[in-house]
Structures are given as C-alpha cells and as structure tokens.
Amino acid sequence: MGEAYSEDLRQRILRAVDRGLPVRQVAGLYEVSTSFIYKALIRRRTTGETDARARGGRVAKKLVGHHEALLERVRLEPDITELQEWLLKTLYLGNVVKDGVTHPKKCPT
C-alpha cells in the first residue's frame, strides 16, 4: 500500500474544487484520482474531516496483560527457543519452528 496524501495536498485539492474547478481537471493537475477527490469531498461534507484516516495495524495486542510475566521469564531463561516453547505452552503465541520450517501454532483443546 502507498502512503496517504499529505495534508497540504489534500487542502490544495479541496480549495481548487471549492473555487469551481472541475474535479477531472483538479485530478489531472494534482495527479490524483477523481475517486479520491469525490471521497474527500463526501467525507468533508459528512464529518467535516479533511485529514488522512488512521491506517491498519492491530487493535488488540497479544501480550497485553502478560508484560511482567514475559519480562520475568526472559530474565530467567534468555534462550529464545525455550522462551518460544514457554509462550506456546502458557500464552499460545507465535509459530512453531521445527527443523527450520515455521508452522502455524495449534492451540490445545
């Protein structure tokens, strides 16, 4: 995915349309799609927002609530293989690496 358009570019595009330039002309002038301009206009009209929306990423972190236990375990056993096994057994996190091949974890039922 590409990066979001800058706030400055967004403002210039919206000002150009507000001054009465046709959307297709503005799209060609600023090298953006007409779809982007129409979506930006609709978003500004409905929400008043003109800035880029937050993008992607995880909402919930897998280790939330386990920070202290994880730090203590790393202090006790710094070997990454042992740590991975402990995580799989206690928190069901990560992938299993066997013979150099990564396999998705399987949670016990």
C-alpha positions as CSV (number, residue, x, y, z in Angstrom):
1,M,0.0,0.0,0.0
2,G,1.1,3.5,-0.7
3,E,1.3,6.3,1.7
4,A,-1.6,8.7,2.4
5,Y,-1.6,12.1,0.6
6,S,-0.1,14.9,2.6
7,E,-2.4,17.3,4.5
8,D,-1.1,20.2,2.3
9,L,-2.0,18.4,-0.9
10,R,-5.4,17.5,0.4
11,Q,-6.1,21.1,1.3
12,R,-4.9,22.4,-2.1
13,I,-7.2,19.9,-3.9
14,L,-10.2,20.8,-1.9
15,R,-9.6,24.5,-2.3
16,A,-9.3,24.1,-6.1
17,V,-12.6,22.3,-6.2
18,D,-14.2,24.9,-3.9
19,R,-13.0,27.6,-6.3
20,G,-15.1,25.9,-9.0
21,L,-12.5,23.9,-11.0
22,P,-13.9,20.7,-12.4
23,V,-12.9,17.6,-10.5
24,R,-11.3,15.9,-13.5
25,Q,-9.2,19.0,-14.1
26,V,-8.1,19.1,-10.5
27,A,-7.3,15.4,-10.6
28,G,-5.1,15.9,-13.6
29,L,-3.4,18.9,-12.1
30,Y,-2.5,17.2,-8.9
31,E,-2.1,13.7,-10.3
32,V,-4.7,12.1,-8.1
33,S,-7.7,10.0,-9.0
34,T,-11.2,11.5,-9.3
35,S,-12.4,8.9,-6.9
36,F,-10.1,10.2,-4.2
37,I,-11.4,13.7,-4.7
38,Y,-15.1,12.7,-4.6
39,K,-14.4,10.6,-1.4
40,A,-12.6,13.5,0.2
41,L,-15.5,15.8,-0.6
42,I,-18.1,13.4,0.7
43,R,-16.0,12.9,3.9
44,R,-15.6,16.6,4.4
45,R,-19.4,17.2,3.9
46,T,-20.5,14.4,6.2
47,T,-17.9,14.5,9.0
48,G,-16.0,17.8,8.5
49,E,-12.7,15.9,8.4
50,T,-10.1,16.5,5.8
51,D,-7.1,14.7,7.2
52,A,-6.0,11.2,6.4
53,R,-7.6,8.4,8.4
54,A,-5.6,6.1,10.6
55,R,-4.5,3.1,8.7
56,G,-4.3,-0.6,9.6
57,G,-2.5,-2.2,12.4
58,R,-3.5,-4.5,15.2
59,V,-6.2,-3.3,17.5
60,A,-5.5,-5.7,20.3
61,K,-2.0,-6.7,21.3
62,K,-1.4,-10.3,22.1
63,L,0.9,-9.6,25.0
64,V,-1.3,-7.1,26.8
65,G,-1.6,-8.2,30.4
66,H,1.4,-10.5,30.2
67,H,4.2,-7.9,30.2
68,E,5.6,-8.6,33.7
69,A,5.4,-12.4,33.3
70,L,7.2,-12.2,30.0
71,L,10.0,-9.9,31.4
72,E,10.5,-12.3,34.3
73,R,10.7,-15.3,32.0
74,V,13.3,-13.6,29.8
75,R,15.3,-12.8,32.9
76,L,15.1,-16.5,34.0
77,E,15.6,-18.1,30.6
78,P,17.1,-15.8,27.8
79,D,17.3,-18.7,25.3
80,I,14.9,-17.9,22.5
81,T,13.9,-21.5,21.9
82,E,13.0,-22.1,25.5
83,L,11.1,-18.8,25.5
84,Q,9.1,-19.7,22.4
85,E,8.2,-23.1,23.9
86,W,7.1,-21.3,27.1
87,L,5.0,-18.8,25.2
88,L,3.3,-21.6,23.2
89,K,2.5,-23.6,26.4
90,T,1.3,-20.7,28.6
91,L,0.1,-18.0,26.2
92,Y,-0.4,-19.8,22.9
93,L,1.5,-17.2,21.0
94,G,3.8,-17.4,17.9
95,N,4.6,-20.0,15.4
96,V,6.2,-23.4,16.0
97,V,9.6,-23.8,14.3
98,K,10.5,-27.4,13.6
99,D,13.5,-28.4,11.5
100,G,13.9,-24.8,10.3
101,V,10.3,-24.7,9.0
102,T,7.7,-22.3,10.5
103,H,4.3,-23.9,11.2
104,P,1.2,-22.1,12.5
105,K,0.6,-22.7,16.1
106,K,-2.1,-25.1,17.3
107,C,-3.9,-24.3,20.5
108,P,-4.7,-27.3,22.7
109,T,-8.3,-28.0,23.0
